Amino acid sequence: MIDLSQAIISEADFDKKQLIEPSLFFCPAFISRRGERGKYLEGTGGSTAIILGYIMLALGLALLLDAYELISLGESKNPPVYVVYLNVLTDPMAIGFILWGKSHEKKRKILEKNKILKPNSPWFGDYIWEDDGIRDDSARNLMGSSIALYFGFWILIPLGWAIYSGWANFSMIVQWIIIGISTWVLYVYIRIIILAICEAYIFFNHGSSKLQFIKFPFLLSERFKGKLENLPENLSRMTLDLRFIIEEHEQHGKNYTFKFFQLFKQTKVLTKVPQQWDGSLLIEWELPNRNDFFTNLNAHPSQYWELEVRAETPRIDYYGRFLLPIYAKP
């Protein structure tokens, strides 16, 4: 195990700066790797997912019965090919929505209970923290890309079949509109495919690293102590960025976009790593004396701390991001 005693430390930067998701090599920065974290206390995401899952499950069952001619969803006695494809793809997605929704609702109830029972310990009512640590986003990113890939496939098959079977009946204007829409959908899907390949390559080459909490939680104006485990063993240089981030929403009519702003940043660079080591790094960091820089994932806008780790390796570089339980003193 090594530590950061020999690291080069930058000055703390308190200037507000917008963060732009970088592209990693040829991997597109298409799906935000941050997103909304821990939004369990507000909104109806869990119950909506459960309802949607049951609707999709019913749809899949209806398509299956129609495919075996037990019921009829249309005038044709021979269901088209896409009916069978839709059924095969709909059922697993529906079950996934239901399971995710139930998990979301379970976490929401735990956090609501903690806010009442532990009012002086806000971290228990803010996020489902594990006392021993947190893993990086590599598995989350791969899962998100895979779900997007799956969902896109579920849309493209019936869309392609409908266009192919009815193309001759469309007017020239409609054909050009369909070509434009289909080109854009295909472009988006290709980017998702590239992103999924990149995430899979990173995950299966470097695995999932873990940040072990030596103390829980971390309090502002004190020291953040942790241990990174399962890092690549053959790295030559490591950069760690500690950031405090606020997520802001911009309204555009009925739509809104997320923007990420950094209110604090400090960097430590480890230029030399021993040839033989066990892949673990001891971290110690002085936190700023700013009680307004506390983690609040369920606020609008959300604000939180994260540790971003980058390391140079012979193939694709290592990249990890860890959400941190940093709060103000009670």
C-alpha positions in Angstrom: 0.0 0.0 0.0 1.2 3.5 -0.8 0.0 7.0 0.3 -0.1 10.5 -1.0 2.7 11.9 1.2 4.9 12.4 -2.0 2.0 13.9 -4.1 2.1 17.3 -5.6 -0.8 19.3 -4.2 -2.5 22.2 -5.9 -4.0 25.3 -4.3 -7.6 25.0 -3.4 -9.8 26.6 -6.2 -13.1 28.2 -5.0 -14.1 29.7 -8.3 -17.4 28.6 -9.8 -16.7 26.8 -13.1 -19.0 24.8 -15.3 -18.0 21.1 -15.7 -18.3 19.6 -19.2 -18.2 15.8 -19.5 -15.1 14.9 -21.4 -14.9 12.3 -24.2 -12.7 9.4 -23.3 -10.6 8.6 -26.4 -13.1 7.8 -29.1 -15.9 7.2 -26.5 -18.6 9.9 -26.8 -19.6 11.9 -23.7 -23.2 11.3 -24.7 -24.8 10.1 -21.5 -23.8 12.0 -18.3 -21.8 10.0 -15.9 -23.2 12.0 -13.0 -26.9 12.2 -13.5 -29.2 12.7 -10.5 -28.0 10.7 -7.5 -30.0 9.7 -4.5 -33.3 11.3 -5.7 -35.4 8.9 -3.5 -37.3 11.4 -1.3 -38.9 13.5 -4.1 -40.9 12.7 -7.2 -42.7 9.5 -8.2 -39.9 7.7 -10.0 -40.3 4.4 -8.1 -44.1 4.1 -8.3 -44.1 5.3 -12.0 -41.5 2.6 -12.9 -43.6 -0.1 -11.2 -46.8 1.0 -13.0 -45.0 1.2 -16.3 -43.4 -2.3 -15.7 -46.8 -3.9 -15.1 -48.2 -2.2 -18.3 -45.3 -3.5 -20.3 -45.7 -6.9 -18.8 -49.4 -7.0 -19.8 -48.5 -5.8 -23.3 -45.9 -8.5 -23.6 -48.4 -11.1 -22.5 -51.0 -9.8 -25.0 -48.4 -9.9 -27.8 -47.5 -13.5 -26.9 -51.1 -14.6 -26.9 -51.7 -12.9 -30.2 -48.6 -14.6 -31.7 -50.1 -18.0 -30.8 -53.5 -16.9 -32.1 -55.1 -17.3 -28.6 -56.4 -13.7 -28.9 -56.5 -11.2 -31.8 -55.0 -7.7 -31.5 -55.8 -6.9 -35.2 -57.5 -8.1 -38.3 -54.6 -10.2 -39.5 -54.6 -13.9 -38.4 -50.8 -14.1 -38.9 -49.1 -11.7 -36.6 -46.1 -10.0 -38.2 -42.6 -10.9 -37.1 -42.1 -7.8 -34.9 -44.8 -9.0 -32.6 -42.7 -12.0 -31.5 -39.6 -9.7 -31.2 -41.5 -7.2 -29.1 -42.7 -9.9 -26.7 -39.2 -11.3 -26.2 -37.8 -7.9 -25.5 -40.7 -6.4 -23.5 -40.9 -9.0 -20.7 -37.4 -8.7 -19.3 -37.5 -4.9 -19.6 -40.9 -4.9 -17.7 -39.5 -7.1 -14.9 -36.5 -4.8 -14.7 -38.7 -1.7 -14.3 -40.7 -3.4 -11.6 -37.6 -4.5 -9.6 -36.0 -1.1 -10.0 -39.2 0.7 -8.9 -39.6 -1.5 -5.8 -35.9 -0.9 -4.9 -36.4 2.8 -5.3 -39.5 2.8 -3.1 -37.7 0.7 -0.4 -34.9 3.2 -0.3 -37.3 6.2 -0.1 -39.1 4.6 2.9 -35.7 4.0 4.7 -34.6 7.6 4.1 -38.0 9.1 5.2 -37.8 7.0 8.4 -34.1 8.0 9.0 -35.0 11.7 8.7 -37.5 11.3 11.5 -35.5 9.0 13.8 -32.1 10.6 13.2 -32.6 14.4 12.7 -29.1 15.2 14.0 -27.4 12.9 11.6 -28.5 14.2 8.2 -26.4 11.8 6.2 -28.7 8.9 7.1 -31.7 10.7 5.6 -29.8 11.9 2.5 -28.5 8.7 0.8 -28.2 5.0 1.4 -24.5 5.0 2.4 -22.6 1.9 3.2 -20.5 2.4 6.3 -17.4 0.6 4.9 -17.2 2.5 1.6 -18.4 3.0 -2.0 -17.5 1.6 -5.4 -16.7 3.7 -8.5 -19.1 4.2 -11.3 -17.7 1.7 -13.7 -20.4 -0.9 -13.1 -23.2 1.8 -13.0 -21.9 3.2 -16.3 -21.8 -0.2 -18.0 -25.3 -1.0 -16.7 -26.7 2.3 -17.9 -25.2 1.9 -21.4 -26.5 -1.6 -21.6 -30.0 -0.6 -20.7 -29.9 2.2 -23.3 -28.7 -0.3 -25.8 -31.4 -2.7 -24.9 -34.1 0.0 -25.0 -32.9 1.3 -28.4 -33.0 -2.2 -29.8 -36.6 -2.6 -28.5 -37.6 0.6 -30.4 -35.6 0.0 -33.6 -37.0 -3.4 -34.5 -40.7 -2.5 -34.8 -39.8 0.9 -36.3 -37.7 -0.7 -39.0 -40.3 -3.3 -39.7 -43.1 -0.7 -39.9 -41.0 1.4 -42.3 -40.1 -1.5 -44.5 -43.6 -3.0 -44.8 -45.3 0.3 -45.5 -42.6 2.3 -47.4 -44.4 2.0 -50.8 -47.5 3.6 -49.4 -45.8 6.7 -48.1 -45.6 10.0 -50.1 -42.3 11.5 -51.1 -42.4 14.1 -48.3 -43.2 11.5 -45.7 -40.4 9.3 -47.0 -37.9 12.1 -46.6 -39.2 12.9 -43.1 -38.8 9.2 -42.1 -35.3 9.1 -43.6 -34.3 12.2 -41.5 -35.8 10.8 -38.3 -34.3 7.3 -38.9 -30.9 8.8 -39.6 -30.9 10.7 -36.3 -32.2 7.7 -34.3 -29.5 5.5 -35.9 -26.8 8.1 -35.2 -27.9 8.2 -31.5 -27.9 4.4 -31.3 -24.4 4.1 -32.9 -23.1 6.5 -30.2 -24.8 4.4 -27.5 -23.1 1.2 -29.0 -19.7 2.9 -28.9 -20.3 4.1 -25.4 -21.3 0.6 -24.2 -18.2 -0.9 -25.8 -16.0 1.7 -24.1 -17.6 1.1 -20.7 -17.4 -2.6 -21.1 -13.7 -2.4 -22.1 -12.9 -0.2 -19.1 -14.9 -2.4 -16.7 -13.4 -5.7 -17.8 -9.9 -4.3 -18.0 -9.8 -2.5 -14.6 -12.7 -4.0 -12.7 -14.5 -2.0 -10.1 -12.4 -0.1 -7.5 -13.6 0.7 -4.0 -13.0 3.6 -1.7 -13.0 2.3 1.8 -14.2 4.8 4.5 -11.8 4.9 7.4 -14.2 7.2 9.2 -17.9 7.8 8.5 -19.1 10.4 7.7 -16.5 13.0 6.8 -17.1 16.4 8.4 -16.1 19.8 6.9 -13.0 21.4 8.4 -11.7 18.0 9.4 -9.7 15.4 7.5 -11.1 13.0 4.9 -9.4 9.6 5.3 -10.0 6.7 3.0 -8.3 3.8 1.2 -8.6 3.1 -2.5 -8.6 -0.6 -3.3 -8.3 -2.7 -6.4 -6.5 0.0 -8.5 -4.6 -1.1 -11.6 -1.2 -2.4 -10.6 0.7 -1.3 -13.7 0.0 2.5 -13.6 2.7 5.1 -13.9 1.0 8.4 -12.8 -2.1 9.1 -10.8 -4.2 12.3 -10.5 -6.9 12.8 -7.9 -9.4 15.7 -8.0 -11.5 16.4 -4.9 -14.5 18.5 -6.0 -17.7 20.1 -4.5 -20.3 20.2 -7.2 -23.7 21.7 -7.5 -26.3 20.6 -10.2 -28.4 23.3 -11.7 -31.5 22.9 -13.9 -32.2 25.2 -16.8 -35.8 25.4 -18.0 -36.5 25.6 -21.7 -40.2 25.6 -22.2 -41.5 22.3 -20.9 -38.0 20.8 -21.1 -35.0 21.3 -18.8 -31.3 20.5 -18.9 -28.7 19.7 -16.3 -25.6 21.8 -15.8 -22.8 20.9 -13.4 -20.8 23.6 -11.6 -17.7 23.1 -9.5 -17.5 25.3 -6.4 -14.3 23.8 -5.0 -11.5 21.8 -6.5 -8.1 20.6 -5.2 -5.8 18.2 -7.1 -3.1 15.8 -5.9 -0.7 14.2 -8.4 1.3 11.2 -7.7 4.0 11.1 -10.4 5.9 8.0 -9.3 4.3 4.7 -8.4 6.3 1.7 -7.2 6.7 -1.1 -9.7 5.4 -3.7 -7.2 2.4 -2.7 -5.1 -0.9 -4.2 -4.0 -3.2 -1.8 -5.8 -4.3 0.1 -2.7 -3.8 3.8 -1.9 -4.2 5.5 1.4 -5.8 9.0 1.1 -5.8 11.8 3.5 -7.2 15.2 2.6 -7.8 18.4 4.6 -11.4 19.6 4.0 -12.3 23.3 3.7 -13.9 25.1 6.6 -17.1 25.9 4.7 -20.2 24.6 6.4 -22.3 25.6 3.4 -20.4 23.0 1.3 -22.3 20.0 2.7 -23.7 17.1 0.7 -27.4 17.3 0.0 -28.5 15.0 -2.8 -32.2 15.5 -2.4 -32.1 19.3 -2.6 -32.9 21.4 -5.6 -30.3 21.9 -6.9 -28.4 18.9 -5.7 -24.9 19.4 -4.2 -22.3 16.8 -3.4 -18.7 15.9 -3.1 -16.9 13.5 -5.4 -13.4 12.2 -5.8 -12.2 11.7 -9.4 -9.2 9.4 -10.0 -7.3 9.1 -13.2 -4.3 6.9 -13.8 -2.1 6.3 -16.8 -1.9 2.6 -17.7 -0.4 0.8 -20.8 -3.7 0.3 -22.5 -6.8 2.4 -21.8 -6.3 4.7 -18.8 -8.0 4.1 -15.6 -10.9 6.4 -14.6 -12.9 6.3 -11.4 -15.4 8.6 -9.7 -16.5 8.2 -6.1 -19.4 9.9 -4.3 -18.3 11.1 -0.8 -20.3 11.4 2.5 -19.0 14.9 3.4 -21.4 16.9 5.7 -21.4 19.9 8.1 -20.8 19.3 11.7 -24.1 18.7 13.6 
